[in-house]
Amino acid sequence: MSKYLFLIQHEPDAYTGLSPGTMQDILRRYGTWVQRLKESGAYLASERLANDGRTLRKEQDRLRVSDGPYIESKELVAGFYLVEARDYEHAVELARDCPVLDRGIIEIRQLVAG
């Protein structure tokens, strides 16, 4: 089994303006999805990330620090899930029912042991 990172991405305002009932439904769906990951033994960890951050780039021997983690993209990385899966196909199967897919995307990356 290998470890895979699910990078959860959506627009900063993807959940703005939703009714309390809709938000409760989304949270319930997340809970159900995470419970299935745990019951399958695939779940290792997850965390939500703050909407703000810093981006560092080196330009001609100078370090440039910019506010915000989403300079060139309209989506931001909102959080992650770390899971174990047999291969990419299995990881895709595990991510298939994640509620973020209604409003955003999931990037799946295999962790490289080293």
Biopython code that builds the backbone (N, CA, C, O; Angstrom):
import numpy as np
from Bio.PDB.StructureBuilder import StructureBuilder

atoms = [
    (1, "MET", "N", (0.843, -1.183, 0.000)),
    (1, "MET", "CA", (0.000, 0.000, 0.000)),
    (1, "MET", "C", (0.888, 1.246, 0.000)),
    (1, "MET", "O", (1.939, 1.286, 0.639)),
    (2, "SER", "N", (0.439, 2.241, -0.721)),
    (2, "SER", "CA", (1.141, 3.516, -0.787)),
    (2, "SER", "C", (0.290, 4.596, -0.136)),
    (2, "SER", "O", (-0.915, 4.428, 0.054)),
    (3, "LYS", "N", (0.934, 5.703, 0.200)),
    (3, "LYS", "CA", (0.221, 6.838, 0.772)),
    (3, "LYS", "C", (-0.077, 7.844, -0.335)),
    (3, "LYS", "O", (0.749, 8.097, -1.212)),
    (4, "TYR", "N", (-1.280, 8.411, -0.268)),
    (4, "TYR", "CA", (-1.724, 9.399, -1.237)),
    (4, "TYR", "C", (-2.275, 10.611, -0.502)),
    (4, "TYR", "O", (-2.933, 10.489, 0.531)),
    (5, "LEU", "N", (-1.992, 11.786, -1.062)),
    (5, "LEU", "CA", (-2.488, 13.032, -0.520)),
    (5, "LEU", "C", (-3.620, 13.524, -1.408)),
    (5, "LEU", "O", (-3.445, 13.679, -2.617)),
    (6, "PHE", "N", (-4.770, 13.766, -0.815)),
    (6, "PHE", "CA", (-5.887, 14.385, -1.524)),
    (6, "PHE", "C", (-5.834, 15.870, -1.194)),
    (6, "PHE", "O", (-6.124, 16.259, -0.063)),
    (7, "LEU", "N", (-5.468, 16.703, -2.158)),
    (7, "LEU", "CA", (-5.443, 18.150, -1.967)),
    (7, "LEU", "C", (-6.824, 18.688, -2.332)),
    (7, "LEU", "O", (-7.240, 18.619, -3.488)),
    (8, "ILE", "N", (-7.518, 19.216, -1.352)),
    (8, "ILE", "CA", (-8.875, 19.715, -1.520)),
    (8, "ILE", "C", (-8.792, 21.173, -1.959)),
    (8, "ILE", "O", (-8.222, 22.007, -1.257)),
    (9, "GLN", "N", (-9.361, 21.474, -3.119)),
    (9, "GLN", "CA", (-9.271, 22.820, -3.677)),
    (9, "GLN", "C", (-10.653, 23.327, -4.071)),
    (9, "GLN", "O", (-11.460, 22.592, -4.640)),
    (10, "HIS", "N", (-10.909, 24.587, -3.762)),
    (10, "HIS", "CA", (-12.130, 25.245, -4.222)),
    (10, "HIS", "C", (-11.932, 26.752, -4.182)),
    (10, "HIS", "O", (-10.962, 27.243, -3.604)),
    (11, "GLU", "N", (-12.844, 27.475, -4.791)),
    (11, "GLU", "CA", (-12.772, 28.932, -4.776)),
    (11, "GLU", "C", (-12.977, 29.414, -3.347)),
    (11, "GLU", "O", (-13.694, 28.776, -2.577)),
    (12, "PRO", "N", (-12.353, 30.536, -2.983)),
    (12, "PRO", "CA", (-12.457, 31.028, -1.602)),
    (12, "PRO", "C", (-13.891, 31.222, -1.111)),
    (12, "PRO", "O", (-14.164, 31.056, 0.078)),
    (13, "ASP", "N", (-14.804, 31.569, -2.009)),
    (13, "ASP", "CA", (-16.183, 31.823, -1.595)),
    (13, "ASP", "C", (-17.136, 30.677, -1.953)),
    (13, "ASP", "O", (-18.344, 30.888, -2.051)),
    (14, "ALA", "N", (-16.608, 29.480, -2.145)),
    (14, "ALA", "CA", (-17.419, 28.345, -2.582)),
    (14, "ALA", "C", (-18.569, 28.021, -1.634)),
    (14, "ALA", "O", (-19.592, 27.490, -2.065)),
    (15, "TYR", "N", (-18.418, 28.329, -0.368)),
    (15, "TYR", "CA", (-19.452, 27.993, 0.611)),
    (15, "TYR", "C", (-20.134, 29.234, 1.187)),
    (15, "TYR", "O", (-20.922, 29.123, 2.125)),
    (16, "THR", "N", (-19.843, 30.399, 0.642)),
    (16, "THR", "CA", (-20.441, 31.649, 1.111)),
    (16, "THR", "C", (-21.902, 31.719, 0.684)),
    (16, "THR", "O", (-22.246, 31.383, -0.448)),
    (17, "GLY", "N", (-22.747, 32.156, 1.596)),
    (17, "GLY", "CA", (-24.148, 32.385, 1.262)),
    (17, "GLY", "C", (-25.031, 31.157, 1.270)),
    (17, "GLY", "O", (-26.211, 31.245, 0.930)),
    (18, "LEU", "N", (-24.485, 30.007, 1.652)),
    (18, "LEU", "CA", (-25.325, 28.810, 1.710)),
    (18, "LEU", "C", (-26.181, 28.852, 2.970)),
    (18, "LEU", "O", (-25.769, 29.393, 3.996)),
    (19, "SER", "N", (-27.356, 28.284, 2.880)),
    (19, "SER", "CA", (-28.245, 28.255, 4.039)),
    (19, "SER", "C", (-27.667, 27.342, 5.117)),
    (19, "SER", "O", (-26.878, 26.446, 4.818)),
    (20, "PRO", "N", (-28.060, 27.567, 6.371)),
    (20, "PRO", "CA", (-27.597, 26.679, 7.440)),
    (20, "PRO", "C", (-27.961, 25.207, 7.177)),
    (20, "PRO", "O", (-27.183, 24.309, 7.499)),
    (21, "GLY", "N", (-29.112, 24.972, 6.607)),
    (21, "GLY", "CA", (-29.512, 23.605, 6.294)),
    (21, "GLY", "C", (-28.615, 22.957, 5.254)),
    (21, "GLY", "O", (-28.264, 21.782, 5.369)),
    (22, "THR", "N", (-28.245, 23.726, 4.239)),
    (22, "THR", "CA", (-27.348, 23.216, 3.198)),
    (22, "THR", "C", (-25.969, 22.928, 3.788)),
    (22, "THR", "O", (-25.362, 21.901, 3.484)),
    (23, "MET", "N", (-25.473, 23.840, 4.636)),
    (23, "MET", "CA", (-24.168, 23.608, 5.278)),
    (23, "MET", "C", (-24.208, 22.372, 6.168)),
    (23, "MET", "O", (-23.255, 21.594, 6.182)),
    (24, "GLN", "N", (-25.288, 22.180, 6.904)),
    (24, "GLN", "CA", (-25.426, 20.986, 7.747)),
    (24, "GLN", "C", (-25.396, 19.723, 6.894)),
    (24, "GLN", "O", (-24.785, 18.725, 7.275)),
    (25, "ASP", "N", (-26.057, 19.770, 5.738)),
    (25, "ASP", "CA", (-26.064, 18.617, 4.839)),
    (25, "ASP", "C", (-24.659, 18.332, 4.319)),
    (25, "ASP", "O", (-24.246, 17.174, 4.257)),
    (26, "ILE", "N", (-23.924, 19.369, 3.947)),
    (26, "ILE", "CA", (-22.547, 19.202, 3.462)),
    (26, "ILE", "C", (-21.675, 18.602, 4.554)),
    (26, "ILE", "O", (-20.911, 17.673, 4.292)),
    (27, "LEU", "N", (-21.776, 19.120, 5.779)),
    (27, "LEU", "CA", (-20.990, 18.592, 6.897)),
    (27, "LEU", "C", (-21.355, 17.143, 7.201)),
    (27, "LEU", "O", (-20.482, 16.336, 7.522)),
    (28, "ARG", "N", (-22.629, 16.813, 7.103)),
    (28, "ARG", "CA", (-23.056, 15.426, 7.316)),
    (28, "ARG", "C", (-22.446, 14.508, 6.253)),
    (28, "ARG", "O", (-21.980, 13.412, 6.564)),
    (29, "ARG", "N", (-22.452, 14.964, 4.996)),
    (29, "ARG", "CA", (-21.878, 14.166, 3.911)),
    (29, "ARG", "C", (-20.374, 13.964, 4.104)),
    (29, "ARG", "O", (-19.856, 12.872, 3.872)),
    (30, "TYR", "N", (-19.671, 15.031, 4.534)),
    (30, "TYR", "CA", (-18.243, 14.890, 4.841)),
    (30, "TYR", "C", (-18.035, 13.863, 5.946)),
    (30, "TYR", "O", (-17.156, 13.007, 5.841)),
    (31, "GLY", "N", (-18.833, 13.942, 7.000)),
    (31, "GLY", "CA", (-18.718, 12.994, 8.109)),
    (31, "GLY", "C", (-18.911, 11.563, 7.653)),
    (31, "GLY", "O", (-18.168, 10.668, 8.058)),
    (32, "THR", "N", (-19.905, 11.348, 6.815)),
    (32, "THR", "CA", (-20.180, 10.006, 6.283)),
    (32, "THR", "C", (-19.024, 9.521, 5.423)),
    (32, "THR", "O", (-18.617, 8.363, 5.526)),
    (33, "TRP", "N", (-18.493, 10.393, 4.576)),
    (33, "TRP", "CA", (-17.381, 10.024, 3.692)),
    (33, "TRP", "C", (-16.136, 9.680, 4.504)),
    (33, "TRP", "O", (-15.483, 8.671, 4.239)),
    (34, "VAL", "N", (-15.804, 10.512, 5.493)),
    (34, "VAL", "CA", (-14.625, 10.261, 6.317)),
    (34, "VAL", "C", (-14.815, 8.968, 7.118)),
    (34, "VAL", "O", (-13.868, 8.200, 7.280)),
    (35, "GLN", "N", (-16.014, 8.725, 7.613)),
    (35, "GLN", "CA", (-16.273, 7.486, 8.360)),
    (35, "GLN", "C", (-16.031, 6.263, 7.479)),
    (35, "GLN", "O", (-15.471, 5.269, 7.941)),
    (36, "ARG", "N", (-16.451, 6.328, 6.202)),
    (36, "ARG", "CA", (-16.195, 5.216, 5.278)),
    (36, "ARG", "C", (-14.697, 5.019, 5.065)),
    (36, "ARG", "O", (-14.222, 3.885, 5.019)),
    (37, "LEU", "N", (-13.944, 6.128, 4.932)),
    (37, "LEU", "CA", (-12.490, 6.014, 4.788)),
    (37, "LEU", "C", (-11.888, 5.331, 6.015)),
    (37, "LEU", "O", (-11.027, 4.461, 5.886)),
    (38, "LYS", "N", (-12.341, 5.726, 7.201)),
    (38, "LYS", "CA", (-11.817, 5.137, 8.434)),
    (38, "LYS", "C", (-12.174, 3.665, 8.537)),
    (38, "LYS", "O", (-11.327, 2.843, 8.886)),
    (39, "GLU", "N", (-13.406, 3.329, 8.241)),
    (39, "GLU", "CA", (-13.840, 1.930, 8.326)),
    (39, "GLU", "C", (-13.095, 1.037, 7.344)),
    (39, "GLU", "O", (-12.876, -0.144, 7.614)),
    (40, "SER", "N", (-12.704, 1.604, 6.198)),
    (40, "SER", "CA", (-11.973, 0.816, 5.198)),
    (40, "SER", "C", (-10.498, 0.649, 5.568)),
    (40, "SER", "O", (-9.790, -0.163, 4.972)),
    (41, "GLY", "N", (-10.042, 1.423, 6.555)),
    (41, "GLY", "CA", (-8.637, 1.383, 6.944)),
    (41, "GLY", "C", (-7.747, 2.285, 6.109)),
    (41, "GLY", "O", (-6.530, 2.283, 6.289)),
    (42, "ALA", "N", (-8.331, 3.060, 5.196)),
    (42, "ALA", "CA", (-7.546, 3.911, 4.299)),
    (42, "ALA", "C", (-7.165, 5.242, 4.941)),
    (42, "ALA", "O", (-6.132, 5.816, 4.596)),
    (43, "TYR", "N", (-7.974, 5.737, 5.862)),
    (43, "TYR", "CA", (-7.770, 7.068, 6.442)),
    (43, "TYR", "C", (-6.534, 7.103, 7.326)),
    (43, "TYR", "O", (-6.355, 6.243, 8.188)),
    (44, "LEU", "N", (-5.677, 8.104, 7.111)),
    (44, "LEU", "CA", (-4.502, 8.312, 7.953)),
    (44, "LEU", "C", (-4.559, 9.647, 8.689)),
    (44, "LEU", "O", (-4.240, 9.702, 9.877)),
    (45, "ALA", "N", (-4.963, 10.735, 8.005)),
    (45, "ALA", "CA", (-4.993, 12.053, 8.628)),
    (45, "ALA", "C", (-5.736, 13.027, 7.719)),
    (45, "ALA", "O", (-5.936, 12.763, 6.533)),
    (46, "SER", "N", (-6.138, 14.153, 8.296)),
    (46, "SER", "CA", (-6.711, 15.244, 7.510)),
    (46, "SER", "C", (-6.639, 16.518, 8.330)),
    (46, "SER", "O", (-6.615, 16.476, 9.560)),
    (47, "GLU", "N", (-6.606, 17.649, 7.643)),
    (47, "GLU", "CA", (-6.605, 18.957, 8.284)),
    (47, "GLU", "C", (-7.199, 19.974, 7.323)),
    (47, "GLU", "O", (-7.072, 19.857, 6.104)),
    (48, "ARG", "N", (-7.840, 20.956, 7.893)),
    (48, "ARG", "CA", (-8.314, 22.108, 7.129)),
    (48, "ARG", "C", (-7.227, 23.169, 7.186)),
    (48, "ARG", "O", (-6.557, 23.316, 8.208)),
    (49, "LEU", "N", (-7.045, 23.910, 6.096)),
    (49, "LEU", "CA", (-6.037, 24.961, 6.046)),
    (49, "LEU", "C", (-6.700, 26.334, 6.103)),
    (49, "LEU", "O", (-7.827, 26.505, 5.638)),
    (50, "ALA", "N", (-5.999, 27.307, 6.672)),
    (50, "ALA", "CA", (-6.479, 28.687, 6.696)),
    (50, "ALA", "C", (-6.554, 29.222, 5.268)),
    (50, "ALA", "O", (-5.828, 28.759, 4.389)),
    (51, "ASN", "N", (-7.425, 30.188, 5.042)),
    (51, "ASN", "CA", (-7.575, 30.768, 3.707)),
    (51, "ASN", "C", (-6.411, 31.657, 3.311)),
    (51, "ASN", "O", (-6.195, 31.898, 2.123)),
    (52, "ASP", "N", (-5.650, 32.153, 4.294)),
    (52, "ASP", "CA", (-4.533, 33.021, 3.951)),
    (52, "ASP", "C", (-3.227, 32.253, 4.083)),
    (52, "ASP", "O", (-3.194, 31.149, 4.625)),
    (53, "GLY", "N", (-2.182, 32.836, 3.596)),
    (53, "GLY", "CA", (-0.869, 32.199, 3.657)),
    (53, "GLY", "C", (0.150, 33.085, 2.967)),
    (53, "GLY", "O", (-0.121, 34.253, 2.691)),
    (54, "ARG", "N", (1.294, 32.543, 2.695)),
    (54, "ARG", "CA", (2.364, 33.275, 2.012)),
    (54, "ARG", "C", (2.945, 32.389, 0.916)),
    (54, "ARG", "O", (3.014, 31.167, 1.051)),
    (55, "THR", "N", (3.355, 33.025, -0.157)),
    (55, "THR", "CA", (4.019, 32.346, -1.259)),
    (55, "THR", "C", (5.414, 32.931, -1.387)),
    (55, "THR", "O", (5.576, 34.150, -1.450)),
    (56, "LEU", "N", (6.419, 32.074, -1.424)),
    (56, "LEU", "CA", (7.814, 32.520, -1.537)),
    (56, "LEU", "C", (8.359, 32.149, -2.907)),
    (56, "LEU", "O", (8.169, 31.034, -3.392)),
    (57, "ARG", "N", (9.047, 33.117, -3.524)),
    (57, "ARG", "CA", (9.728, 32.893, -4.801)),
    (57, "ARG", "C", (11.073, 33.579, -4.751)),
    (57, "ARG", "O", (11.211, 34.670, -4.198)),
    (58, "LYS", "N", (12.055, 32.932, -5.331)),
    (58, "LYS", "CA", (13.370, 33.551, -5.421)),
    (58, "LYS", "C", (13.494, 34.157, -6.813)),
    (58, "LYS", "O", (13.307, 33.475, -7.820)),
    (59, "GLU", "N", (13.812, 35.445, -6.853)),
    (59, "GLU", "CA", (13.980, 36.159, -8.115)),
    (59, "GLU", "C", (15.309, 36.894, -8.083)),
    (59, "GLU", "O", (15.483, 37.840, -7.315)),
    (60, "GLN", "N", (16.232, 36.467, -8.903)),
    (60, "GLN", "CA", (17.558, 37.094, -8.993)),
    (60, "GLN", "C", (18.187, 37.279, -7.604)),
    (60, "GLN", "O", (18.546, 38.388, -7.211)),
    (61, "ASP", "N", (18.307, 36.180, -6.887)),
    (61, "ASP", "CA", (18.933, 36.155, -5.563)),
    (61, "ASP", "C", (18.177, 36.933, -4.489)),
    (61, "ASP", "O", (18.700, 37.139, -3.394)),
    (62, "ARG", "N", (16.968, 37.360, -4.787)),
    (62, "ARG", "CA", (16.143, 38.033, -3.778)),
    (62, "ARG", "C", (14.915, 37.182, -3.522)),
    (62, "ARG", "O", (14.352, 36.595, -4.446)),
    (63, "LEU", "N", (14.511, 37.119, -2.291)),
    (63, "LEU", "CA", (13.320, 36.374, -1.911)),
    (63, "LEU", "C", (12.110, 37.293, -1.974)),
    (63, "LEU", "O", (12.084, 38.351, -1.345)),
    (64, "ARG", "N", (11.121, 36.881, -2.734)),
    (64, "ARG", "CA", (9.877, 37.646, -2.826)),
    (64, "ARG", "C", (8.805, 36.885, -2.052)),
    (64, "ARG", "O", (8.555, 35.710, -2.320)),
    (65, "VAL", "N", (8.178, 37.552, -1.100)),
    (65, "VAL", "CA", (7.118, 36.960, -0.296)),
    (65, "VAL", "C", (5.817, 37.661, -0.653)),
    (65, "VAL", "O", (5.707, 38.882, -0.543)),
    (66, "SER", "N", (4.831, 36.875, -1.083)),
    (66, "SER", "CA", (3.530, 37.430, -1.469)),
    (66, "SER", "C", (2.457, 36.924, -0.519)),
    (66, "SER", "O", (2.521, 35.791, -0.042)),
    (67, "ASP", "N", (1.474, 37.769, -0.248)),
    (67, "ASP", "CA", (0.316, 37.341, 0.529)),
    (67, "ASP", "C", (-0.543, 36.422, -0.321)),
    (67, "ASP", "O", (-0.635, 36.575, -1.539)),
    (68, "GLY", "N", (-1.160, 35.477, 0.341)),
    (68, "GLY", "CA", (-2.127, 34.615, -0.333)),
    (68, "GLY", "C", (-1.498, 33.419, -0.987)),
    (68, "GLY", "O", (-0.462, 33.527, -1.643)),
    (69, "PRO", "N", (-2.123, 32.277, -0.810)),
    (69, "PRO", "CA", (-1.606, 31.052, -1.402)),
    (69, "PRO", "C", (-2.071, 30.818, -2.824)),
    (69, "PRO", "O", (-1.701, 29.813, -3.432)),
    (70, "TYR", "N", (-2.877, 31.724, -3.373)),
    (70, "TYR", "CA", (-3.478, 31.461, -4.677)),
    (70, "TYR", "C", (-3.211, 32.607, -5.639)),
    (70, "TYR", "O", (-4.120, 33.346, -6.015)),
    (71, "ILE", "N", (-1.964, 32.741, -6.025)),
    (71, "ILE", "CA", (-1.550, 33.833, -6.905)),
    (71, "ILE", "C", (-2.040, 33.623, -8.342)),
    (71, "ILE", "O", (-2.601, 34.539, -8.944)),
    (72, "GLU", "N", (-1.832, 32.440, -8.886)),
    (72, "GLU", "CA", (-2.107, 32.202, -10.303)),
    (72, "GLU", "C", (-3.307, 31.299, -10.526)),
    (72, "GLU", "O", (-3.528, 30.845, -11.648)),
    (73, "SER", "N", (-4.082, 31.029, -9.493)),
    (73, "SER", "CA", (-5.211, 30.125, -9.609)),
    (73, "SER", "C", (-6.396, 30.706, -8.878)),
    (73, "SER", "O", (-6.232, 31.396, -7.872)),
    (74, "LYS", "N", (-7.593, 30.435, -9.374)),
    (74, "LYS", "CA", (-8.755, 30.942, -8.664)),
    (74, "LYS", "C", (-9.144, 30.028, -7.506)),
    (74, "LYS", "O", (-9.885, 30.443, -6.615)),
    (75, "GLU", "N", (-8.649, 28.778, -7.508)),
    (75, "GLU", "CA", (-8.907, 27.870, -6.395)),
    (75, "GLU", "C", (-7.788, 27.966, -5.375)),
    (75, "GLU", "O", (-6.642, 28.260, -5.716)),
    (76, "LEU", "N", (-8.132, 27.713, -4.113)),
    (76, "LEU", "CA", (-7.118, 27.637, -3.089)),
    (76, "LEU", "C", (-7.129, 26.239, -2.500)),
    (76, "LEU", "O", (-8.148, 25.549, -2.533)),
    (77, "VAL", "N", (-5.998, 25.829, -1.964)),
    (77, "VAL", "CA", (-5.919, 24.542, -1.290)),
    (77, "VAL", "C", (-6.537, 24.750, 0.085)),
    (77, "VAL", "O", (-5.977, 25.457, 0.923)),
    (78, "ALA", "N", (-7.682, 24.139, 0.314)),
    (78, "ALA", "CA", (-8.452, 24.371, 1.535)),
    (78, "ALA", "C", (-8.132, 23.353, 2.624)),
    (78, "ALA", "O", (-8.406, 23.589, 3.801)),
    (79, "GLY", "N", (-7.555, 22.228, 2.232)),
    (79, "GLY", "CA", (-7.238, 21.200, 3.199)),
    (79, "GLY", "C", (-6.689, 19.973, 2.505)),
    (79, "GLY", "O", (-6.451, 19.973, 1.297)),
    (80, "PHE", "N", (-6.491, 18.920, 3.298)),
    (80, "PHE", "CA", (-5.961, 17.689, 2.717)),
    (80, "PHE", "C", (-6.458, 16.482, 3.497)),
    (80, "PHE", "O", (-6.858, 16.584, 4.656)),
    (81, "TYR", "N", (-6.420, 15.348, 2.833)),
    (81, "TYR", "CA", (-6.631, 14.045, 3.445)),
    (81, "TYR", "C", (-5.450, 13.192, 3.048)),
    (81, "TYR", "O", (-5.022, 13.210, 1.894)),
    (82, "LEU", "N", (-4.926, 12.450, 3.991)),
    (82, "LEU", "CA", (-3.850, 11.503, 3.735)),
    (82, "LEU", "C", (-4.445, 10.118, 3.881)),
    (82, "LEU", "O", (-5.005, 9.785, 4.925)),
    (83, "VAL", "N", (-4.326, 9.302, 2.830)),
    (83, "VAL", "CA", (-4.923, 7.964, 2.830)),
    (83, "VAL", "C", (-3.906, 6.940, 2.343)),
    (83, "VAL", "O", (-2.876, 7.287, 1.765)),
    (84, "GLU", "N", (-4.216, 5.685, 2.588)),
    (84, "GLU", "CA", (-3.457, 4.579, 2.008)),
    (84, "GLU", "C", (-4.312, 3.924, 0.935)),
    (84, "GLU", "O", (-5.505, 3.689, 1.127)),
    (85, "ALA", "N", (-3.685, 3.636, -0.196)),
    (85, "ALA", "CA", (-4.381, 2.994, -1.304)),
    (85, "ALA", "C", (-3.408, 2.088, -2.053)),
    (85, "ALA", "O", (-2.191, 2.262, -1.987)),
    (86, "ARG", "N", (-3.975, 1.123, -2.761)),
    (86, "ARG", "CA", (-3.144, 0.184, -3.525)),
    (86, "ARG", "C", (-2.426, 0.867, -4.683)),
    (86, "ARG", "O", (-1.263, 0.578, -4.965)),
    (87, "ASP", "N", (-3.148, 1.794, -5.360)),
    (87, "ASP", "CA", (-2.626, 2.475, -6.544)),
    (87, "ASP", "C", (-3.494, 3.707, -6.810)),
    (87, "ASP", "O", (-4.421, 3.989, -6.051)),
    (88, "TYR", "N", (-3.196, 4.438, -7.885)),
    (88, "TYR", "CA", (-3.976, 5.636, -8.196)),
    (88, "TYR", "C", (-5.448, 5.311, -8.422)),
    (88, "TYR", "O", (-6.317, 6.071, -7.997)),
    (89, "GLU", "N", (-5.736, 4.215, -9.073)),
    (89, "GLU", "CA", (-7.126, 3.852, -9.339)),
    (89, "GLU", "C", (-7.889, 3.658, -8.032)),
    (89, "GLU", "O", (-9.035, 4.091, -7.905)),
    (90, "HIS", "N", (-7.254, 3.010, -7.069)),
    (90, "HIS", "CA", (-7.886, 2.811, -5.766)),
    (90, "HIS", "C", (-8.058, 4.159, -5.056)),
    (90, "HIS", "O", (-9.087, 4.390, -4.421)),
    (91, "ALA", "N", (-7.073, 5.043, -5.155)),
    (91, "ALA", "CA", (-7.173, 6.371, -4.554)),
    (91, "ALA", "C", (-8.328, 7.160, -5.168)),
    (91, "ALA", "O", (-9.071, 7.833, -4.453)),
    (92, "VAL", "N", (-8.479, 7.080, -6.477)),
    (92, "VAL", "CA", (-9.591, 7.754, -7.151)),
    (92, "VAL", "C", (-10.916, 7.205, -6.636)),
    (92, "VAL", "O", (-11.852, 7.965, -6.386)),
    (93, "GLU", "N", (-10.994, 5.908, -6.480)),
    (93, "GLU", "CA", (-12.218, 5.277, -5.966)),
    (93, "GLU", "C", (-12.538, 5.787, -4.557)),
    (93, "GLU", "O", (-13.700, 6.035, -4.237)),
    (94, "LEU", "N", (-11.514, 5.945, -3.717)),
    (94, "LEU", "CA", (-11.723, 6.449, -2.361)),
    (94, "LEU", "C", (-12.201, 7.903, -2.362)),
    (94, "LEU", "O", (-12.991, 8.296, -1.503)),
    (95, "ALA", "N", (-11.730, 8.694, -3.314)),
    (95, "ALA", "CA", (-12.065, 10.126, -3.370)),
    (95, "ALA", "C", (-13.375, 10.404, -4.095)),
    (95, "ALA", "O", (-13.923, 11.500, -3.979)),
    (96, "ARG", "N", (-13.873, 9.451, -4.824)),
    (96, "ARG", "CA", (-15.021, 9.630, -5.719)),
    (96, "ARG", "C", (-16.234, 10.293, -5.069)),
    (96, "ARG", "O", (-16.919, 11.080, -5.723)),
    (97, "ASP", "N", (-16.515, 9.996, -3.813)),
    (97, "ASP", "CA", (-17.713, 10.503, -3.154)),
    (97, "ASP", "C", (-17.455, 11.697, -2.238)),
    (97, "ASP", "O", (-18.331, 12.073, -1.459)),
    (98, "CYS", "N", (-16.277, 12.292, -2.316)),
    (98, "CYS", "CA", (-15.967, 13.433, -1.455)),
    (98, "CYS", "C", (-16.879, 14.611, -1.819)),
    (98, "CYS", "O", (-16.971, 14.979, -2.990)),
    (99, "PRO", "N", (-17.552, 15.203, -0.831)),
    (99, "PRO", "CA", (-18.468, 16.308, -1.113)),
    (99, "PRO", "C", (-17.836, 17.531, -1.761)),
    (99, "PRO", "O", (-18.551, 18.321, -2.378)),
    (100, "VAL", "N", (-16.530, 17.718, -1.646)),
    (100, "VAL", "CA", (-15.915, 18.896, -2.269)),
    (100, "VAL", "C", (-16.105, 18.878, -3.783)),
    (100, "VAL", "O", (-16.071, 19.933, -4.417)),
    (101, "LEU", "N", (-16.302, 17.720, -4.363)),
    (101, "LEU", "CA", (-16.431, 17.627, -5.812)),
    (101, "LEU", "C", (-17.682, 18.334, -6.334)),
    (101, "LEU", "O", (-17.800, 18.572, -7.536)),
    (102, "ASP", "N", (-18.620, 18.672, -5.438)),
    (102, "ASP", "CA", (-19.784, 19.472, -5.841)),
    (102, "ASP", "C", (-19.412, 20.929, -6.076)),
    (102, "ASP", "O", (-20.117, 21.638, -6.795)),
    (103, "ARG", "N", (-18.299, 21.391, -5.470)),
    (103, "ARG", "CA", (-17.926, 22.804, -5.533)),
    (103, "ARG", "C", (-16.463, 23.043, -5.882)),
    (103, "ARG", "O", (-16.055, 24.193, -6.048)),
    (104, "GLY", "N", (-15.672, 21.998, -5.996)),
    (104, "GLY", "CA", (-14.246, 22.179, -6.231)),
    (104, "GLY", "C", (-13.618, 20.944, -6.849)),
    (104, "GLY", "O", (-14.276, 20.168, -7.542)),
    (105, "ILE", "N", (-12.337, 20.782, -6.585)),
    (105, "ILE", "CA", (-11.598, 19.670, -7.171)),
    (105, "ILE", "C", (-10.739, 18.992, -6.105)),
    (105, "ILE", "O", (-10.488, 19.546, -5.035)),
    (106, "ILE", "N", (-10.306, 17.798, -6.426)),
    (106, "ILE", "CA", (-9.349, 17.078, -5.597)),
    (106, "ILE", "C", (-8.164, 16.729, -6.488)),
    (106, "ILE", "O", (-8.326, 16.118, -7.544)),
    (107, "GLU", "N", (-6.992, 17.118, -6.057)),
    (107, "GLU", "CA", (-5.767, 16.690, -6.723)),
    (107, "GLU", "C", (-5.202, 15.535, -5.899)),
    (107, "GLU", "O", (-5.022, 15.670, -4.689)),
    (108, "ILE", "N", (-4.924, 14.414, -6.536)),
    (108, "ILE", "CA", (-4.404, 13.242, -5.842)),
    (108, "ILE", "C", (-2.933, 13.110, -6.194)),
    (108, "ILE", "O", (-2.564, 13.072, -7.367)),
    (109, "ARG", "N", (-2.092, 13.041, -5.157)),
    (109, "ARG", "CA", (-0.642, 12.908, -5.345)),
    (109, "ARG", "C", (-0.122, 11.779, -4.473)),
    (109, "ARG", "O", (-0.449, 11.700, -3.289)),
    (110, "GLN", "N", (0.680, 10.913, -5.053)),
    (110, "GLN", "CA", (1.296, 9.834, -4.304)),
    (110, "GLN", "C", (2.516, 10.372, -3.547)),
    (110, "GLN", "O", (3.303, 11.136, -4.107)),
    (111, "LEU", "N", (2.675, 9.983, -2.294)),
    (111, "LEU", "CA", (3.853, 10.355, -1.534)),
    (111, "LEU", "C", (5.001, 9.427, -1.933)),
    (111, "LEU", "O", (4.817, 8.218, -2.073)),
    (112, "VAL", "N", (6.159, 9.998, -2.111)),
    (112, "VAL", "CA", (7.327, 9.231, -2.525)),
    (112, "VAL", "C", (8.190, 9.006, -1.305)),
    (112, "VAL", "O", (8.653, 9.957, -0.673)),
    (113, "ALA", "N", (8.407, 7.739, -0.973)),
    (113, "ALA", "CA", (9.265, 7.421, 0.166)),
    (113, "ALA", "C", (10.688, 7.798, -0.182)),
    (113, "ALA", "O", (11.141, 7.585, -1.307)),
    (114, "GLY", "N", (11.380, 8.348, 0.768)),
    (114, "GLY", "CA", (12.726, 8.703, 0.418)),
    (114, "GLY", "C", (13.469, 9.238, 1.549)),
    (114, "GLY", "O", (14.640, 9.589, 1.409)),
]
sb = StructureBuilder()
sb.init_structure("model")
sb.init_model(0)
sb.init_chain("A")
sb.init_seg("    ")
for serial, (resi, resn, name, xyz) in enumerate(atoms, 1):
    if name == "N":
        sb.init_residue(resn, " ", resi, " ")
    sb.init_atom(name, np.array(xyz, "f"), 0.0, 1.0, " ", f" {name:<3s}", serial, name[0])
structure = sb.get_structure()
